[in-house]
Amino acid sequence: MSKQISKGFKFIDLFAGVGGLRLAFDKKWSQGLDGECVFTSEIDKFACQTYESNFGDQPRGDITQIDPRSIPDFDLILAGFPCQPFSHAGKKLGFDDLRGTLFFNVAQIIKEKKPKVVLLENVRGLVSHDKGRTFERILEVLTVDLGYSTFHKVLNAKDFGLPQNRSRIFIVAFRDNVDYFEFPEPTKSITKVGDVLIPGSNRSGRYTLSDTLWGSHQRRKADHLAKGNGFGYSLFDHNSRYTSTISARYYKDGSEILIAQRGKNPRKLTPREAANLQGFPADFKIPVSDTQAYKQFGNAVAVPVIRAIAEKLEPFL
């Protein structure tokens, strides 16, 4: 039986995608937290379709068109915001440094609503973007301009029970003065790719690569090897410890994660297996086409990592 660890807090879900961040905090989906989502924003219509199918909420659209004052009060903000170049990064123009970036809209909402806790997620490359100046500016805005106690750490999905090498930067910020926040430690769980594969899911051969596509992958990889680099397809089997990172482009040719098949060309993951690779629940609905599903799960968060962070945030909620 799940431990009841936090009750009665409200949160908002920005750049929500299909709701991977929400799963860890929503009382209907979480493993003990009792959060209520009071506002959601997502601009992609297909992601909104999947989101509504699972949570019953129709997300609002473009966050840049939403007045922060119109958002209900909340305790926690979740945002996996896209990383855009900061046009004035490093010029110390104050809060307006952010104008024209999507982080500016997140910061505006924090400034207006002053939530207790902020949880931000982004690609690991944000840390080094523009020689580190972009990340430095984000931390400066949270800490100096907005007055939050701020902590950050890179966490990898393969350290939290998922067979996927997926590193992401997480930023946690607190309205109150907090001297120390401990991010979750790796679980050290032994994983293998077979854990997320579904026997018989490719019985029709629908996801097996054609001779033409498989030949193209092989030629491309050979060309890269001849040039001295390692680009090209990545092949895994049931016993592989983990895959490479699934991305939003997976729908194109599946090259970053191919599954070996005995006596056949390799195959792509099915959309349900892609969801499994990201740690989504088995009953999470996928109402969209395969193409859209691959994009959505490629853009999603690794749910077990978020659940682990959510546990650490419990005392502050």
C-alpha beads as a LAMMPS data file, in Angstrom:
LAMMPS data file: protein, C-alpha beads

317 atoms
316 bonds

1 atom types
1 bond types

-500.0 500.0 xlo xhi
-500.0 500.0 ylo yhi
-500.0 500.0 zlo zhi

Masses

1 110.0

Atoms # bond

1 1 1 0.000 0.000 0.000
2 1 1 1.376 3.417 -0.959
3 1 1 2.419 5.750 1.801
4 1 1 0.288 8.914 2.036
5 1 1 3.001 11.540 2.234
6 1 1 1.517 14.884 1.256
7 1 1 -1.987 16.288 1.220
8 1 1 -3.872 19.137 -0.249
9 1 1 -1.371 21.021 -2.404
10 1 1 -2.151 22.584 -5.779
11 1 1 0.117 22.737 -8.816
12 1 1 0.255 23.899 -12.413
13 1 1 1.731 22.043 -15.387
14 1 1 3.404 24.186 -18.072
15 1 1 4.790 22.994 -21.430
16 1 1 2.962 19.913 -20.256
17 1 1 3.436 17.602 -23.234
18 1 1 1.521 14.447 -22.361
19 1 1 1.792 15.020 -18.608
20 1 1 4.879 13.095 -17.506
21 1 1 5.673 15.624 -14.774
22 1 1 2.068 15.649 -13.606
23 1 1 2.013 11.868 -13.111
24 1 1 4.348 12.140 -10.118
25 1 1 2.258 14.724 -8.250
26 1 1 -1.390 14.170 -9.253
27 1 1 -3.377 12.329 -6.584
28 1 1 -4.945 10.065 -9.228
29 1 1 -1.616 8.893 -10.638
30 1 1 1.094 9.487 -8.031
31 1 1 2.355 6.973 -5.504
32 1 1 1.275 8.830 -2.384
33 1 1 1.175 12.561 -3.096
34 1 1 -2.191 14.302 -3.014
35 1 1 -1.734 17.098 -5.544
36 1 1 -4.453 18.801 -7.542
37 1 1 -3.589 20.277 -10.939
38 1 1 -5.394 23.617 -11.290
39 1 1 -3.951 24.831 -14.612
40 1 1 -2.244 23.302 -17.642
41 1 1 -0.654 24.809 -20.739
42 1 1 0.468 22.964 -23.889
43 1 1 0.543 24.274 -27.450
44 1 1 0.757 21.041 -29.483
45 1 1 -2.759 19.873 -30.422
46 1 1 -1.839 16.185 -30.564
47 1 1 -0.127 16.272 -27.169
48 1 1 -3.255 17.993 -25.840
49 1 1 -5.316 15.098 -27.181
50 1 1 -3.233 12.540 -25.287
51 1 1 -3.204 14.737 -22.176
52 1 1 -6.971 15.114 -22.131
53 1 1 -7.492 11.383 -22.722
54 1 1 -5.536 10.576 -19.585
55 1 1 -6.232 13.464 -17.203
56 1 1 -9.624 14.720 -18.350
57 1 1 -8.326 18.291 -18.678
58 1 1 -8.068 20.258 -21.923
59 1 1 -4.819 22.236 -21.655
60 1 1 -4.792 25.944 -22.398
61 1 1 -2.733 26.871 -25.442
62 1 1 0.173 29.238 -26.014
63 1 1 1.662 30.262 -22.650
64 1 1 2.856 33.554 -24.147
65 1 1 -0.792 34.570 -24.584
66 1 1 -1.850 33.825 -21.002
67 1 1 -1.964 36.541 -18.341
68 1 1 -0.305 35.169 -15.166
69 1 1 -2.968 36.936 -13.102
70 1 1 -5.620 34.685 -14.669
71 1 1 -3.975 31.521 -13.324
72 1 1 -5.458 30.123 -10.066
73 1 1 -3.245 30.220 -6.979
74 1 1 -0.977 27.202 -6.554
75 1 1 1.851 25.804 -4.410
76 1 1 4.019 24.137 -7.044
77 1 1 4.924 24.974 -10.639
78 1 1 6.083 22.243 -13.032
79 1 1 7.727 23.310 -16.277
80 1 1 9.783 21.409 -18.829
81 1 1 10.356 24.599 -20.785
82 1 1 12.076 24.597 -24.198
83 1 1 15.584 26.042 -24.274
84 1 1 15.777 29.084 -26.527
85 1 1 18.813 31.351 -26.979
86 1 1 18.744 34.394 -24.705
87 1 1 19.096 37.435 -26.903
88 1 1 20.757 39.521 -24.181
89 1 1 22.309 36.816 -21.994
90 1 1 25.169 38.188 -19.951
91 1 1 24.321 41.878 -20.442
92 1 1 22.754 42.135 -16.981
93 1 1 19.626 43.924 -18.108
94 1 1 17.697 42.515 -15.168
95 1 1 14.438 40.660 -15.527
96 1 1 14.046 41.896 -19.119
97 1 1 17.071 39.834 -20.165
98 1 1 14.579 37.005 -20.532
99 1 1 12.079 38.718 -22.817
100 1 1 11.574 36.748 -26.013
101 1 1 12.356 33.408 -24.354
102 1 1 9.819 30.943 -22.999
103 1 1 11.587 30.942 -19.644
104 1 1 10.510 34.584 -19.398
105 1 1 6.889 33.415 -19.221
106 1 1 7.728 30.921 -16.478
107 1 1 9.557 33.632 -14.529
108 1 1 6.627 36.039 -14.957
109 1 1 4.264 33.479 -13.455
110 1 1 6.621 32.814 -10.535
111 1 1 6.955 36.543 -9.925
112 1 1 3.176 37.071 -9.962
113 1 1 2.025 33.978 -8.060
114 1 1 4.995 33.288 -5.731
115 1 1 4.553 29.506 -5.399
116 1 1 6.236 27.609 -2.574
117 1 1 8.155 25.284 -4.906
118 1 1 9.404 25.363 -8.494
119 1 1 10.481 22.283 -10.470
120 1 1 12.060 22.849 -13.883
121 1 1 13.353 20.209 -16.309
122 1 1 15.448 20.554 -19.438
123 1 1 17.989 18.828 -21.644
124 1 1 21.455 18.422 -20.185
125 1 1 22.826 20.717 -22.885
126 1 1 21.155 23.686 -21.204
127 1 1 24.002 23.681 -18.663
128 1 1 26.607 24.405 -21.341
129 1 1 24.436 26.447 -23.722
130 1 1 26.144 29.703 -24.777
131 1 1 29.231 28.712 -22.748
132 1 1 27.108 28.337 -19.631
133 1 1 25.736 31.871 -19.712
134 1 1 22.134 30.829 -20.372
135 1 1 22.051 28.485 -17.381
136 1 1 23.818 31.029 -15.201
137 1 1 21.202 33.628 -16.126
138 1 1 18.314 31.274 -15.295
139 1 1 19.785 30.577 -11.851
140 1 1 20.435 34.291 -11.317
141 1 1 16.840 35.200 -12.139
142 1 1 15.472 32.551 -9.782
143 1 1 17.852 33.402 -6.955
144 1 1 18.561 37.133 -7.210
145 1 1 15.600 38.585 -9.101
146 1 1 12.882 36.333 -7.665
147 1 1 14.444 35.572 -4.282
148 1 1 14.206 31.777 -4.382
149 1 1 16.618 29.254 -2.850
150 1 1 17.780 27.304 -5.892
151 1 1 19.372 23.871 -6.396
152 1 1 20.132 21.843 -9.505
153 1 1 21.474 18.465 -10.577
154 1 1 21.800 16.278 -13.668
155 1 1 20.013 12.935 -13.236
156 1 1 19.997 9.952 -15.589
157 1 1 17.006 7.666 -16.197
158 1 1 19.225 4.554 -16.205
159 1 1 20.035 5.222 -12.553
160 1 1 16.351 5.090 -11.605
161 1 1 15.183 1.751 -12.907
162 1 1 14.720 2.508 -16.607
163 1 1 16.859 0.885 -19.326
164 1 1 17.562 4.188 -21.081
165 1 1 20.619 6.444 -21.020
166 1 1 18.798 9.765 -20.650
167 1 1 20.418 12.645 -18.743
168 1 1 18.404 15.738 -17.876
169 1 1 19.035 18.834 -15.761
170 1 1 16.569 19.475 -12.945
171 1 1 16.232 22.782 -11.124
172 1 1 14.394 23.000 -7.807
173 1 1 13.649 26.363 -6.208
174 1 1 11.959 27.297 -2.926
175 1 1 10.224 30.535 -2.002
176 1 1 11.298 30.188 1.630
177 1 1 14.921 30.265 2.710
178 1 1 16.218 26.709 2.280
179 1 1 19.867 25.976 3.012
180 1 1 20.002 22.448 1.648
181 1 1 18.052 20.215 -0.705
182 1 1 19.048 16.614 -1.328
183 1 1 18.290 15.287 -4.793
184 1 1 17.457 11.564 -4.976
185 1 1 20.323 9.107 -5.154
186 1 1 20.500 6.460 -7.899
187 1 1 18.544 3.315 -7.056
188 1 1 21.255 1.052 -8.501
189 1 1 18.518 -1.155 -9.964
190 1 1 19.733 -3.625 -12.584
191 1 1 17.860 -2.990 -15.814
192 1 1 17.679 -4.598 -19.219
193 1 1 15.947 -3.579 -22.415
194 1 1 13.814 -6.716 -22.343
195 1 1 11.991 -5.254 -19.327
196 1 1 10.196 -2.713 -21.546
197 1 1 9.633 -4.899 -24.610
198 1 1 6.234 -6.542 -25.168
199 1 1 6.339 -10.132 -26.467
200 1 1 4.403 -10.533 -29.684
201 1 1 3.912 -6.804 -30.190
202 1 1 5.522 -7.004 -33.642
203 1 1 3.873 -10.230 -34.738
204 1 1 2.579 -8.565 -37.911
205 1 1 6.050 -7.255 -38.745
206 1 1 4.732 -3.704 -38.857
207 1 1 7.706 -2.288 -36.962
208 1 1 10.408 -4.319 -38.726
209 1 1 12.674 -2.224 -40.943
210 1 1 12.328 -2.749 -44.674
211 1 1 15.341 -4.039 -46.588
212 1 1 15.700 -0.582 -48.130
213 1 1 15.713 1.289 -44.813
214 1 1 17.950 -1.253 -43.070
215 1 1 20.399 -1.102 -45.988
216 1 1 20.393 2.691 -45.778
217 1 1 21.155 2.582 -42.042
218 1 1 24.057 0.191 -42.622
219 1 1 25.581 2.259 -45.436
220 1 1 25.289 5.462 -43.409
221 1 1 26.980 3.890 -40.405
222 1 1 29.778 2.506 -42.574
223 1 1 30.332 5.961 -44.076
224 1 1 30.562 7.510 -40.620
225 1 1 32.987 4.841 -39.417
226 1 1 35.175 5.493 -42.456
227 1 1 35.299 9.158 -41.419
228 1 1 36.310 8.218 -37.898
229 1 1 33.097 9.010 -36.033
230 1 1 30.499 6.833 -34.363
231 1 1 27.304 8.229 -35.818
232 1 1 24.688 5.879 -37.171
233 1 1 22.091 3.455 -35.918
234 1 1 22.266 1.860 -32.450
235 1 1 21.250 -1.791 -32.071
236 1 1 20.070 -3.391 -28.817
237 1 1 18.628 -6.712 -27.690
238 1 1 16.665 -8.040 -24.729
239 1 1 19.815 -8.368 -22.616
240 1 1 21.228 -4.879 -23.267
241 1 1 21.531 -2.910 -20.024
242 1 1 20.011 0.216 -21.537
243 1 1 19.285 1.999 -24.801
244 1 1 20.419 5.356 -26.060
245 1 1 18.128 8.368 -25.541
246 1 1 14.811 8.247 -27.359
247 1 1 14.112 11.559 -29.078
248 1 1 11.201 13.306 -30.774
249 1 1 12.678 12.346 -34.165
250 1 1 12.331 8.623 -33.451
251 1 1 9.324 8.439 -35.775
252 1 1 11.524 9.180 -38.784
253 1 1 13.617 6.019 -38.951
254 1 1 14.098 4.714 -35.396
255 1 1 17.855 4.772 -35.850
256 1 1 18.777 5.676 -32.263
257 1 1 17.069 2.578 -30.830
258 1 1 16.722 -0.535 -32.987
259 1 1 15.820 -3.914 -31.515
260 1 1 17.598 -6.978 -32.912
261 1 1 15.397 -9.812 -34.216
262 1 1 16.611 -13.334 -34.905
263 1 1 16.549 -14.080 -38.622
264 1 1 14.975 -10.720 -39.486
265 1 1 15.918 -7.089 -39.948
266 1 1 15.868 -5.069 -36.707
267 1 1 12.670 -3.347 -35.632
268 1 1 11.625 -0.094 -34.014
269 1 1 10.045 0.067 -30.609
270 1 1 6.263 0.098 -30.693
271 1 1 4.627 3.248 -29.272
272 1 1 3.667 1.321 -26.111
273 1 1 7.256 0.170 -25.686
274 1 1 8.396 3.783 -26.130
275 1 1 6.016 4.699 -23.306
276 1 1 7.446 1.860 -21.209
277 1 1 10.969 3.114 -21.889
278 1 1 9.953 6.449 -20.345
279 1 1 8.283 4.758 -17.362
280 1 1 4.672 5.655 -18.175
281 1 1 1.996 3.478 -16.528
282 1 1 0.697 0.503 -18.508
283 1 1 -2.815 1.986 -18.535
284 1 1 -1.683 5.344 -19.916
285 1 1 -3.800 5.876 -23.038
286 1 1 -2.213 6.498 -26.459
287 1 1 -5.040 7.906 -28.630
288 1 1 -2.848 9.315 -31.426
289 1 1 -1.033 7.952 -34.478
290 1 1 2.301 6.155 -34.140
291 1 1 4.091 9.210 -35.552
292 1 1 2.605 11.536 -32.941
293 1 1 3.118 8.997 -30.153
294 1 1 6.837 8.690 -30.939
295 1 1 7.159 12.485 -30.907
296 1 1 5.296 12.725 -27.612
297 1 1 7.240 10.065 -25.733
298 1 1 10.506 11.279 -27.248
299 1 1 9.764 14.708 -25.780
300 1 1 8.513 13.337 -22.456
301 1 1 10.243 13.001 -19.104
302 1 1 11.403 9.750 -17.522
303 1 1 8.601 9.296 -14.999
304 1 1 10.534 7.322 -12.304
305 1 1 13.071 10.158 -12.062
306 1 1 10.259 12.659 -11.457
307 1 1 8.681 10.365 -8.871
308 1 1 11.996 10.201 -7.009
309 1 1 12.284 14.008 -7.024
310 1 1 8.653 14.325 -5.931
311 1 1 9.399 12.237 -2.832
312 1 1 12.204 14.591 -1.899
313 1 1 9.935 17.597 -2.404
314 1 1 7.225 16.187 -0.107
315 1 1 8.381 17.985 3.075
316 1 1 8.214 21.350 1.288
317 1 1 4.652 20.856 0.025

Bonds

1 1 1 2
2 1 2 3
3 1 3 4
4 1 4 5
5 1 5 6
6 1 6 7
7 1 7 8
8 1 8 9
9 1 9 10
10 1 10 11
11 1 11 12
12 1 12 13
13 1 13 14
14 1 14 15
15 1 15 16
16 1 16 17
17 1 17 18
18 1 18 19
19 1 19 20
20 1 20 21
21 1 21 22
22 1 22 23
23 1 23 24
24 1 24 25
25 1 25 26
26 1 26 27
27 1 27 28
28 1 28 29
29 1 29 30
30 1 30 31
31 1 31 32
32 1 32 33
33 1 33 34
34 1 34 35
35 1 35 36
36 1 36 37
37 1 37 38
38 1 38 39
39 1 39 40
40 1 40 41
41 1 41 42
42 1 42 43
43 1 43 44
44 1 44 45
45 1 45 46
46 1 46 47
47 1 47 48
48 1 48 49
49 1 49 50
50 1 50 51
51 1 51 52
52 1 52 53
53 1 53 54
54 1 54 55
55 1 55 56
56 1 56 57
57 1 57 58
58 1 58 59
59 1 59 60
60 1 60 61
61 1 61 62
62 1 62 63
63 1 63 64
64 1 64 65
65 1 65 66
66 1 66 67
67 1 67 68
68 1 68 69
69 1 69 70
70 1 70 71
71 1 71 72
72 1 72 73
73 1 73 74
74 1 74 75
75 1 75 76
76 1 76 77
77 1 77 78
78 1 78 79
79 1 79 80
80 1 80 81
81 1 81 82
82 1 82 83
83 1 83 84
84 1 84 85
85 1 85 86
86 1 86 87
87 1 87 88
88 1 88 89
89 1 89 90
90 1 90 91
91 1 91 92
92 1 92 93
93 1 93 94
94 1 94 95
95 1 95 96
96 1 96 97
97 1 97 98
98 1 98 99
99 1 99 100
100 1 100 101
101 1 101 102
102 1 102 103
103 1 103 104
104 1 104 105
105 1 105 106
106 1 106 107
107 1 107 108
108 1 108 109
109 1 109 110
110 1 110 111
111 1 111 112
112 1 112 113
113 1 113 114
114 1 114 115
115 1 115 116
116 1 116 117
117 1 117 118
118 1 118 119
119 1 119 120
120 1 120 121
121 1 121 122
122 1 122 123
123 1 123 124
124 1 124 125
125 1 125 126
126 1 126 127
127 1 127 128
128 1 128 129
129 1 129 130
130 1 130 131
131 1 131 132
132 1 132 133
133 1 133 134
134 1 134 135
135 1 135 136
136 1 136 137
137 1 137 138
138 1 138 139
139 1 139 140
140 1 140 141
141 1 141 142
142 1 142 143
143 1 143 144
144 1 144 145
145 1 145 146
146 1 146 147
147 1 147 148
148 1 148 149
149 1 149 150
150 1 150 151
151 1 151 152
152 1 152 153
153 1 153 154
154 1 154 155
155 1 155 156
156 1 156 157
157 1 157 158
158 1 158 159
159 1 159 160
160 1 160 161
161 1 161 162
162 1 162 163
163 1 163 164
164 1 164 165
165 1 165 166
166 1 166 167
167 1 167 168
168 1 168 169
169 1 169 170
170 1 170 171
171 1 171 172
172 1 172 173
173 1 173 174
174 1 174 175
175 1 175 176
176 1 176 177
177 1 177 178
178 1 178 179
179 1 179 180
180 1 180 181
181 1 181 182
182 1 182 183
183 1 183 184
184 1 184 185
185 1 185 186
186 1 186 187
187 1 187 188
188 1 188 189
189 1 189 190
190 1 190 191
191 1 191 192
192 1 192 193
193 1 193 194
194 1 194 195
195 1 195 196
196 1 196 197
197 1 197 198
198 1 198 199
199 1 199 200
200 1 200 201
201 1 201 202
202 1 202 203
203 1 203 204
204 1 204 205
205 1 205 206
206 1 206 207
207 1 207 208
208 1 208 209
209 1 209 210
210 1 210 211
211 1 211 212
212 1 212 213
213 1 213 214
214 1 214 215
215 1 215 216
216 1 216 217
217 1 217 218
218 1 218 219
219 1 219 220
220 1 220 221
221 1 221 222
222 1 222 223
223 1 223 224
224 1 224 225
225 1 225 226
226 1 226 227
227 1 227 228
228 1 228 229
229 1 229 230
230 1 230 231
231 1 231 232
232 1 232 233
233 1 233 234
234 1 234 235
235 1 235 236
236 1 236 237
237 1 237 238
238 1 238 239
239 1 239 240
240 1 240 241
241 1 241 242
242 1 242 243
243 1 243 244
244 1 244 245
245 1 245 246
246 1 246 247
247 1 247 248
248 1 248 249
249 1 249 250
250 1 250 251
251 1 251 252
252 1 252 253
253 1 253 254
254 1 254 255
255 1 255 256
256 1 256 257
257 1 257 258
258 1 258 259
259 1 259 260
260 1 260 261
261 1 261 262
262 1 262 263
263 1 263 264
264 1 264 265
265 1 265 266
266 1 266 267
267 1 267 268
268 1 268 269
269 1 269 270
270 1 270 271
271 1 271 272
272 1 272 273
273 1 273 274
274 1 274 275
275 1 275 276
276 1 276 277
277 1 277 278
278 1 278 279
279 1 279 280
280 1 280 281
281 1 281 282
282 1 282 283
283 1 283 284
284 1 284 285
285 1 285 286
286 1 286 287
287 1 287 288
288 1 288 289
289 1 289 290
290 1 290 291
291 1 291 292
292 1 292 293
293 1 293 294
294 1 294 295
295 1 295 296
296 1 296 297
297 1 297 298
298 1 298 299
299 1 299 300
300 1 300 301
301 1 301 302
302 1 302 303
303 1 303 304
304 1 304 305
305 1 305 306
306 1 306 307
307 1 307 308
308 1 308 309
309 1 309 310
310 1 310 311
311 1 311 312
312 1 312 313
313 1 313 314
314 1 314 315
315 1 315 316
316 1 316 317
